[in-house]
């Protein structure tokens, strides 16, 4: 479903745009994602709408860890730091997650409810994992969900396409960064 409106109490939620996932050579799609997410963050800040920046520092323990390609203990010390392009501001809200969904055991829902947020715009990586899990949780929590599809990327292009074309239309509205920013500007 295409974007219809931006609620007066919307928030931008950016998933996992951190140094450990976006190193030099991580690809054009990831570079474009960072640029689009940075534009969204600047636009939301300009209109005094909440910006929530999420990073990940862990994963579920046990057997689910076995197939993971990364040993988190061996990552560089700054791997969970948000990328500089996001231009983190003192008014931004920072959430650290340890699972795929930014809602699981993080306080994100409480933060959004305290801010009076009824709609979230999602961007980030990985489309089929962190972004999709957060979108599913947001829908389950009753938020209006908007997915900025050109402000997200996945290491697997087929998984990205599946999420965008098959899953996201069932969870909320989809739009480009330009469409989101134009709608924000028209409603603020």
C-alpha positions, -999 to 999 in steps of 0.1 A, spaced: 0 0 0 13 35 -9 18 62 17 -14 80 25 -5 103 54 20 110 81 4 111 116 11 142 137 29 120 161 52 100 139 87 88 146 116 77 124 132 44 135 165 36 119 178 0 123 214 -11 126 232 16 106 264 9 125 301 8 117 304 -30 120 279 -36 92 288 -7 70 325 -9 65 342 4 33 333 -19 4 300 -30 19 283 -21 -14 264 6 -32 230 -4 -18 243 0 18 259 33 9 227 46 -6 207 33 24 229 54 47 224 85 26 186 81 24 184 74 62 204 105 69 180 125 48 151 111 67 167 118 100 175 154 90 139 159 78 123 145 109 145 166 131 137 197 110 100 191 118 106 183 155 96 147 150 114 120 171 143 102 156 152 68 171 185 53 161 189 16 169 221 -4 170 226 -41 178 251 -55 203 241 -91 206 219 -120 196 199 -148 211 222 -172 230 223 -209 223 218 -229 192 204 -200 172 239 -185 174 256 -215 157 248 -205 121 258 -169 125 287 -157 104 301 -133 131 316 -139 165 305 -107 183 333 -110 208 359 -107 180 344 -75 165 363 -42 167 355 -21 197 336 5 176 315 -20 155 282 -11 173 288 27 169 263 44 146 277 56 113 288 93 112 265 101 84 235 99 107 248 130 125 235 119 159 219 148 177 212 153 214 175 151 207 178 117 191 167 86 211 192 57 211 181 22 215 204 -8 217 189 -42 208 202 -77 213 178 -95 191 164 -89 156 135 -68 166 141 -33 181 110 -39 202 123 -71 220 135 -62 255 146 -27 247 120 -2 260 113 10 225 75 6 229 75 25 262 96 53 247 73 57 217 42 55 239 56 82 262 62 104 232 27 98 220 38 82 188 12 64 167 32 59 135 67 48 128 87 52 96 113 24 93 147 25 75 180 6 79 195 -28 74 191 -58 70 157 -56 53 148 -92 58 160 -94 94 162 -63 116 139 -41 96 113 -68 89 113 -81 125 109 -45 138 81 -39 113 63 -70 123 66 -61 160 55 -25 153 23 -38 136 17 -62 164 20 -33 189 -6 -13 169 16 13 153 9 26 118 39 14 99 56 31 69 86 14 53 110 37 34 120 11 9 149 30 -7 164 37 28 169 0 35 192 -27 22 200 -64 27 231 -84 20 208 -108 0 190 -89 -28 164 -117 -32 156 -115 5 153 -77 3 130 -79 -27 108 -105 -10 104 -84 21 96 -52 1 73 -69 -24 56 -96 -4 58 -89 34 58 -51 38 25 -45 20 9 -67 46 24 -48 75 20 -12 65 25 14 38 56 17 16 72 48 2 104 63 -10 125 87 11 113 116 -11 77 106 -7 80 104 31 98 138 33 72 154 10 44 141 30 60 152 63 65 186 49 29 189 37 14 178 70 36 198 94 
